[in-house]
Amino acid sequence: MSTNLPSRTALSLSLAHFARPTGAHILDRTKSFGEYIDLRQKEGVFPYSRSLVTAAGPMASIQYDNGTQGEGLNFASQDYLAMNTRPEVCDAAHEAINKYGVHSAGSPALLGNTVNSLALEKSLCDFLQTEHVILFPTGWAAAYGTIAGLVRPDDYVVMDELSHASLQTGIYAATRKVVRCEHLAVDEMVTTIKNIRATDTRNGILVVTESLFSMDSDSPELIKLQTACKEFGAVLMVDVAHDLGAIGPHGTGQLGLQKLLGKVDLVMGSFSKTFASNGGFLATHDSYVRHFVKYYGGSHTFSNAISPVQSAVVSKVLQIVQSKLGDQLRSDLMIAVNALREEFKVLGITCLGEPTAIVPVPVGSEASARIASWLLAQRGVLANLVEFPAVRANSARFRLQVMASHTKEQAIQAARIVASCLNEAKDIAKKIEEHV
């Protein structure tokens, strides 16, 4: 990483400045953006596209996009219950490889399923108290495919404005009749559903939200949404990617905490946060919905099925999630989470949201955030910088992701380093601005 102060250009522009390039040649007009990325890489303020050199554990060694290497306390990996290197999980993967090889070798609509994937579907049904589960190759595919498969151009979608990009991409691919409601404004969403149904009784209404929002670590009141959907003939879809397995009674997430297991119309999620694998799913009570999404969702039929290795890994993690060991790991996770948040509070920093594996640390200015990220890389903390377009402009933050394997001491140390870098970054940003 460069130790020279970054330039104002590298600090001031964002992806928003290059989002709508002009010019007759589609490839040539990417040049200005490429030069901008090159500049940020050169000056050490482009903390993306990093690669692990070691396993994703509480400590990790990484390689940056420009080829340089670093290491430190790892709060940048999403392995909430620290399943990535657990011996029994790795053993399940090896057993699946020995039996099936490493590849599903087909679409799930043809011959891509295995006994492992069918067993996983059944286990997820039991866990979520639902009748049917459809597996997808990624969580993105599950979100996009479900919405694109079910929603037609004359249908409406009512969504929380901070819904994940995979959900929003599916929504806008399906219909332009979209109402974006303010974040967590459940009453606004309910009123919108009621008003739509009062004027249109012919077309569908899909309501989309998340059980735990990954940039803010907060949750909506789901029971109000589900009740309104039942009353007005709408359908609720909840993305449980970030909380399922990691919080709630026996790992049932916000659905369990809000006593909604088996009561939400559509539940979709990803295996990539707690379940140590790629892949995603949709859970439904309706077999006809299952068939329809499988063949009209696109990302199910026209993708390879998740591999037998992935299915075996998720199945083993799901067993652990529901066991006494799972309870202990969630307890260990929250000890580290609370230590991290409390130390930030002592240092004058209020983290966003509620205590979960996601700890968002607000910064605001992209310039200060990039400088702080540059400093963190030099001082041994790996943390993800989140800036536009993942969050609003001038709402940059660090999203620290905690694992059950982090110790209380590591959490406290990380908070102190992050806080010191944030304070120093504000002073540096001010000096750079004053010298322009």
C-alpha positions in Angstrom: 0.0 0.0 0.0 1.2 3.5 -0.8 2.2 5.6 2.2 1.9 9.0 0.3 -1.2 11.0 1.0 -3.9 10.4 -1.6 -4.9 13.1 -4.1 -8.1 15.1 -4.0 -9.2 13.5 -7.3 -8.9 10.0 -5.8 -10.9 11.1 -2.8 -13.6 13.3 -4.4 -15.1 11.4 -7.3 -17.3 8.3 -7.0 -18.9 5.7 -9.2 -21.8 8.1 -9.7 -19.6 10.3 -11.9 -19.1 7.5 -14.4 -22.5 5.7 -14.3 -23.8 7.2 -17.6 -20.9 7.3 -20.0 -21.5 8.8 -23.5 -19.9 8.0 -26.8 -20.7 5.9 -29.8 -18.4 3.0 -28.9 -19.5 1.0 -25.9 -16.1 -0.3 -25.0 -14.1 2.9 -25.6 -16.3 4.9 -23.3 -15.2 2.9 -20.3 -11.7 4.5 -20.4 -12.3 7.4 -18.0 -13.7 5.1 -15.4 -10.8 2.7 -15.8 -8.3 5.5 -15.4 -10.1 6.6 -12.2 -9.9 3.1 -10.8 -6.2 2.9 -11.7 -5.6 6.2 -9.9 -7.4 5.0 -6.7 -5.4 1.7 -6.8 -2.1 3.5 -7.2 -2.8 5.8 -4.3 -4.1 2.9 -2.1 -7.7 4.1 -1.7 -9.5 1.4 -3.7 -10.1 -1.3 -1.1 -12.1 -3.6 -3.3 -11.4 -6.8 -5.3 -9.1 -8.0 -2.6 -8.2 -11.7 -2.4 -7.6 -14.0 0.5 -4.1 -15.6 0.8 -5.2 -17.6 3.8 -8.5 -19.0 5.0 -11.2 -16.5 6.0 -10.7 -16.6 9.8 -10.5 -14.0 12.6 -7.0 -13.2 11.3 -6.2 -13.3 7.6 -3.6 -12.5 5.0 -4.8 -10.8 1.8 -3.7 -9.6 -1.6 -4.9 -6.2 -2.9 -6.0 -5.7 -6.5 -2.7 -4.1 -7.3 -0.7 -7.2 -6.2 0.5 -5.9 -2.8 -0.2 -8.0 0.3 -1.4 -7.3 3.8 -2.7 -9.0 6.9 -4.6 -8.2 10.1 -7.7 -8.7 12.2 -10.3 -9.8 9.7 -13.7 -8.1 10.1 -14.3 -8.2 6.4 -15.5 -11.8 5.8 -19.1 -13.0 6.1 -18.7 -16.3 8.0 -20.9 -15.4 11.0 -20.7 -18.7 12.9 -17.1 -19.4 11.8 -18.1 -22.5 9.8 -15.5 -22.1 7.0 -12.8 -24.3 8.5 -14.7 -26.4 11.1 -13.4 -30.0 10.7 -16.9 -31.6 10.6 -17.9 -29.2 7.8 -14.8 -29.8 5.8 -15.2 -33.6 6.3 -18.8 -33.3 4.9 -17.3 -31.6 1.8 -14.6 -34.3 1.4 -17.2 -37.0 1.7 -19.4 -35.4 -1.0 -16.4 -35.1 -3.3 -15.5 -38.7 -2.9 -19.0 -39.8 -3.6 -20.1 -37.3 -6.4 -17.1 -35.4 -7.5 -16.9 -31.6 -7.4 -19.6 -30.7 -9.9 -23.4 -31.0 -10.3 -22.8 -31.1 -14.1 -26.3 -30.1 -15.0 -29.3 -27.8 -14.6 -31.7 -28.8 -11.7 -34.4 -29.0 -14.3 -32.5 -31.8 -16.0 -30.0 -34.0 -14.1 -28.2 -31.5 -11.9 -29.8 -32.5 -8.6 -28.2 -35.0 -6.3 -29.5 -36.9 -3.2 -27.6 -34.3 -1.2 -29.5 -31.4 -2.7 -32.9 -33.2 -2.2 -32.0 -33.8 1.4 -31.0 -30.2 1.9 -34.4 -29.1 0.5 -36.2 -31.4 3.0 -34.0 -30.1 5.9 -34.7 -26.5 5.0 -38.4 -27.2 4.9 -38.3 -28.6 8.4 -36.2 -25.7 9.7 -38.4 -23.0 8.1 -41.7 -24.8 8.8 -42.7 -24.7 5.2 -43.8 -27.2 2.6 -41.5 -26.6 -0.3 -38.0 -25.3 -1.0 -36.3 -24.5 -4.3 -32.5 -24.3 -4.5 -30.6 -21.8 -6.6 -26.9 -21.6 -7.6 -26.6 -18.2 -5.7 -28.6 -16.0 -3.4 -28.7 -13.4 -6.1 -30.2 -16.0 -8.5 -32.9 -16.9 -5.8 -33.9 -13.2 -5.4 -33.9 -12.3 -9.0 -35.4 -15.5 -10.3 -38.3 -15.6 -7.8 -39.4 -12.0 -8.6 -38.8 -12.2 -12.3 -40.7 -15.5 -12.4 -43.8 -14.4 -10.5 -44.2 -10.8 -11.3 -45.6 -9.6 -14.6 -45.6 -6.1 -16.2 -49.1 -5.2 -15.0 -48.3 -6.2 -11.4 -47.2 -3.9 -8.6 -44.2 -4.2 -6.3 -44.1 -2.4 -3.0 -40.6 -2.5 -1.5 -38.4 -1.1 1.2 -36.1 1.4 -0.6 -33.0 -0.3 0.9 -33.8 -3.8 -0.5 -30.8 -5.6 -1.8 -29.6 -5.0 -5.4 -30.5 -8.6 -6.4 -34.1 -7.9 -5.3 -34.3 -4.6 -7.0 -32.8 -5.9 -10.3 -35.5 -8.6 -10.4 -38.2 -6.1 -9.6 -37.2 -3.7 -12.4 -36.8 -6.5 -14.8 -40.4 -7.6 -14.1 -42.4 -4.4 -13.9 -42.3 -0.6 -13.8 -45.2 -0.4 -11.4 -42.8 -0.1 -8.4 -43.4 1.9 -5.2 -40.3 2.5 -3.1 -41.1 3.2 0.5 -38.8 4.8 3.0 -36.6 2.4 4.9 -38.5 0.5 7.7 -41.6 2.6 7.0 -44.0 -0.3 7.5 -47.1 1.8 8.0 -46.3 3.6 4.6 -46.0 0.2 2.9 -49.3 -1.0 4.4 -51.1 2.2 3.3 -49.6 1.7 -0.2 -50.8 -1.8 -0.4 -54.3 -0.7 0.7 -54.4 2.1 -1.8 -53.3 0.0 -4.8 -55.9 -2.7 -4.0 -58.6 0.0 -3.7 -58.1 0.9 -7.4 -56.9 -2.3 -8.9 -58.4 -5.7 -8.1 -57.2 -7.5 -11.2 -53.4 -7.4 -10.9 -50.9 -8.8 -8.3 -49.0 -7.0 -5.6 -45.7 -8.3 -4.3 -44.3 -6.7 -1.1 -40.5 -7.0 -0.7 -38.3 -6.5 2.3 -35.5 -8.0 4.3 -35.5 -9.5 7.8 -32.1 -7.9 8.5 -30.7 -5.1 6.4 -27.0 -5.6 5.7 -25.9 -2.0 5.6 -27.9 -0.8 8.6 -28.3 -3.9 10.8 -32.0 -3.2 11.4 -35.2 -5.1 10.9 -38.8 -4.3 10.0 -42.0 -5.2 11.8 -42.8 -8.2 9.6 -46.1 -9.2 11.2 -47.8 -5.9 10.1 -46.7 -6.5 6.5 -47.9 -10.1 6.5 -51.2 -9.2 8.0 -51.8 -6.4 5.4 -50.8 -8.8 2.6 -53.4 -11.3 3.8 -56.1 -8.7 4.1 -55.5 -7.1 0.7 -54.6 -10.1 -1.4 -50.9 -9.2 -1.7 -47.9 -11.5 -1.3 -45.0 -10.9 1.1 -41.4 -11.9 0.2 -38.8 -11.6 2.9 -35.0 -12.0 2.3 -33.4 -13.7 5.3 -29.9 -13.8 4.0 -28.1 -12.1 6.8 -29.9 -13.3 10.0 -31.0 -16.9 9.3 -28.7 -19.2 11.3 -26.8 -16.4 13.1 -29.5 -15.0 15.5 -32.8 -16.0 17.0 -34.1 -19.1 18.7 -32.2 -22.1 17.4 -30.9 -19.9 14.6 -34.3 -19.1 13.1 -33.4 -15.4 12.7 -36.0 -12.6 12.8 -38.7 -15.1 11.6 -38.2 -16.9 14.9 -37.8 -13.8 17.0 -41.0 -12.3 15.5 -42.9 -15.7 15.8 -43.4 -15.9 12.1 -41.9 -19.2 11.2 -44.0 -20.9 8.6 -46.3 -17.8 8.3 -44.6 -15.7 5.6 -45.7 -16.2 2.0 -42.3 -16.3 0.5 -38.9 -16.7 2.2 -35.7 -16.5 0.3 -32.2 -16.5 1.4 -28.5 -17.1 0.7 -26.1 -19.7 2.1 -23.1 -17.4 1.8 -23.3 -15.6 5.2 -23.8 -18.3 7.8 -23.9 -21.5 5.9 -20.3 -21.5 4.5 -21.3 -21.9 0.8 -22.6 -20.3 -2.3 -26.2 -21.0 -3.2 -29.7 -19.7 -2.3 -33.2 -20.8 -1.8 -36.9 -20.0 -2.0 -39.3 -21.4 0.6 -43.1 -21.6 -0.1 -46.1 -23.5 1.1 -47.5 -23.9 -2.4 -46.4 -26.7 -4.7 -47.7 -24.8 -7.7 -45.6 -21.8 -6.9 -42.6 -24.1 -6.6 -43.2 -25.5 -10.1 -43.9 -22.0 -11.6 -40.7 -20.4 -10.2 -38.5 -23.3 -11.2 -39.5 -23.0 -14.8 -40.2 -19.3 -15.3 -37.6 -17.9 -12.9 -34.8 -18.4 -15.4 -32.0 -18.5 -12.9 -33.1 -21.9 -11.7 -33.6 -23.8 -15.0 -30.9 -22.0 -17.0 -28.1 -22.3 -14.4 -26.2 -25.3 -13.2 -27.5 -26.7 -9.9 -25.5 -26.1 -6.7 -22.8 -28.7 -6.4 -23.1 -31.8 -4.2 -20.2 -30.4 -2.2 -22.2 -27.2 -1.5 -25.3 -29.1 -0.6 -23.3 -31.3 1.8 -21.7 -28.3 3.4 -25.0 -26.4 3.9 -26.7 -29.5 5.3 -23.9 -30.0 7.8 -23.9 -26.4 8.9 -27.7 -26.5 9.2 -27.4 -29.4 11.6 -24.9 -27.4 13.7 -27.1 -24.3 13.6 -29.9 -26.2 15.3 -27.7 -28.0 17.9 -26.4 -26.9 21.3 -23.2 -26.1 19.6 -25.1 -23.7 17.4 -26.5 -22.0 20.5 -23.0 -21.7 21.9 -21.6 -20.3 18.7 -24.4 -17.7 18.5 -23.5 -16.8 22.1 -19.8 -16.4 21.3 -20.8 -14.3 18.3 -22.8 -11.9 20.4 -20.1 -11.6 23.0 -17.7 -10.3 20.3 -20.4 -8.2 18.7 -21.3 -6.5 22.0 -17.7 -5.9 22.9 -17.1 -4.3 19.5 -20.1 -2.0 19.8 -19.5 -1.1 23.4 -15.9 -0.1 22.7 -17.0 2.1 19.8 -19.5 3.7 22.2 -16.8 4.4 24.7 -14.8 6.0 22.0 -17.6 8.3 21.0 -18.8 6.3 17.9 -22.5 5.2 17.8 -22.8 2.1 15.5 -25.9 1.8 13.3 -28.7 -0.6 14.0 -29.1 -3.4 16.5 -26.5 -5.9 17.7 -26.0 -8.6 15.0 -23.0 -10.0 13.2 -23.1 -6.8 11.0 -21.7 -3.8 12.8 -22.0 -0.6 10.6 -19.7 2.2 11.6 -20.9 5.5 10.1 -18.4 7.9 8.5 -20.3 10.1 6.0 -17.8 11.7 3.7 -16.4 9.4 1.1 -13.1 11.2 1.3 -12.7 10.6 5.0 -13.8 7.0 4.6 -11.3 6.3 1.9 -8.5 7.8 3.9 -9.5 5.8 7.0 -9.6 2.6 4.8 -6.1 3.5 3.6 -4.9 3.9 7.2 -6.6 0.7 8.3 -4.7 -1.3 5.6 -1.5 0.0 7.2 -2.5 -0.7 10.8 -3.7 -4.3 10.5 -7.5 -4.3 10.4 -9.4 -5.7 7.5 -12.8 -3.9 7.2 -15.1 -3.4 4.3 -15.6 0.2 3.1 -19.1 0.8 1.8 -19.8 3.8 -0.3 -22.0 4.9 -3.2 -23.8 3.1 -4.9 -24.2 0.5 -2.1 -25.3 3.4 0.2 -26.4 7.0 -0.5 -23.8 9.6 -1.4 -22.0 11.0 1.7 -23.3 8.1 3.8 -20.2 6.0 3.6 -19.5 3.5 6.4 -17.4 0.6 7.4 -19.4 -2.6 7.6 -17.5 -4.8 10.2 -18.6 -8.4 10.0 -18.1 -10.4 13.2 -17.5 -14.1 13.5 -18.1 -16.4 16.4 -14.3 -17.1 16.4 -13.5 -13.5 17.2 -12.4 -13.0 20.8 -13.6 -10.1 22.9 -10.0 -8.8 23.0 -9.8 -8.8 19.2 -13.1 -6.9 18.9 -11.9 -4.2 21.4 -8.6 -3.9 19.6 -10.3 -3.5 16.2 -12.7 -0.9 17.5 -9.7 1.2 18.9 -7.8 1.0 15.6 -10.8 1.9 13.5 -11.7 4.8 15.8 -8.2 6.2 15.7 -8.1 5.9 11.9 -11.4 7.7 11.5 -10.3 10.6 13.7 -7.0 10.9 11.8 -8.7 10.6 8.5 -10.9 13.6 9.1 -7.9 15.7 9.8 -6.1 14.5 6.7 -9.1 15.1 4.5 -9.4 18.6 5.8 -5.7 19.3 5.1 -5.9 18.0 1.6 -9.0 20.1 0.9 -7.3 23.2 2.3 -4.3 22.8 0.1 -6.3 22.7 -3.2 
